[in-house]
Amino acid sequence: MATESTSSTTDTFGFELIHKLSASQINKKEDVLVLLVHWHLVKNGFKCLGSGDAKTIGPSEEGSELLPEGWSQELNYSLRYIKEAKLYILMAVKSDNDLIFNFLKVESHAVSNVQFPIDTVKALQGPLAVLVPDYEQVLNSLKINLIEPVSTGSGVEVSTQTSESQTNRPRRDPDDDPLRVGPPHRPIGQVMPGHPLGPANPFDIGRDDLDPFRQGRGGMLFDPFSRGPNIHPSPGIGIPGRLPRGSVPPGARFDPFGPLPDDFPHNRRNPPDGDHFPPPGNYDAYM
């Protein structure tokens, strides 16, 4: 029976020639993996434009089936390829005991990647079966995980993910932000037209302290010396002889410190535990 054509993943035609031409630049196992990936790209119609990561094609640049001089001298690998007038960039980075390949199609920003243990390579010189005994699995992984996702458009598109996350973000009322600093964008005691909570109720003070998910009513804002709701333009009564008028803003959550003067209008005549002695320096504000 006649021998049928070997599949693209097991046909190693051309690798021996490229390996011999690049033998003087192969110094470590990572070089063999990069050479294998380069050869597989060439078999699939890609041509190498040289080293680097430039995103444009120069007018004098022409693709080649050979690797450029010095391609294995850097710590990481960066090679540019062209196919059907489209630019691609191959990058290989060592991570612990693995070598990670990233393949970028510049036009669509589609990215694919694949990772191989460096110990996949068993020798630096010899036939492919000696260099990489499991080369069939490596080539099959390159086809499925590195080349096809980029060529078919199923790779991760970096720019698309960023733009969608920004454009599809829902808008919300800036006054509903619990971390907002500064005065609200609408008058105090009012809500925006059409707000589901309706008009603000001055007697609804403190409702948000009981239900933090209920927005638009305000927290526990009150005047401890006032018998009514704290909705007035008064700058605050202060504490005579201790705090000047206006020191406690209207609506501030403030607990008076120390006993109040006897002539203070809202002084409590019968405080709880009235038989206790005040601590030394009770009237010292810096105690």
C-alpha angles and dihedrals in degrees: 000000000000117000112255123223111277118243119257092252095059102031105102097179111145098017095098091054094048090045092053092048090052098038094107091058097048108100105147142023093262088062091058092053092049091048090051092051091047092051091048091051091050090051088055095054102270122132126201120243095187139264127324138056103262111152097213133066116235119226092243097045117114128181123246137192089225129080117247123253114276095017092139099043099087127076091241129033127237122174133169124219137184131206126169089350091303121123123229131182124208118198128181123192128183115232115183104299097346137078115220120204123201121189118195128192101207097203097056099022088232112159132195130179142189133184131211132182110247089228087069083088112073101178141014099220133039139052120333092255088059096043095047113011091186094047093132091062090045093052092046090051091049091053096048102035106028112028107027098050091055098039094046095042095243094117124107111282107213099191094047093055092052096047095047093051089055102040097042095050108121119238121237139185108277090217090062091067108108090203096053114130120208136028120326120264091241132052116281112265094024134096130209116274111272093020109155092230093060124209117353116258114217090208091056093079113141095024092120091056088063096039111028092183092061106089133193102042104087130236134264098319115156144137109242091207096049125089094202136049114299097245103126138102093242113133090219132272097252121197115287112239092009114047122022121233110280096028090111108052117223111272094018117147097239133161115198114240122220127002115312122238116272091243093052106122096227098036114142107238095197109040118183116267091014093172096069122107119241116243120257112278092019092158094049107106091202096053 
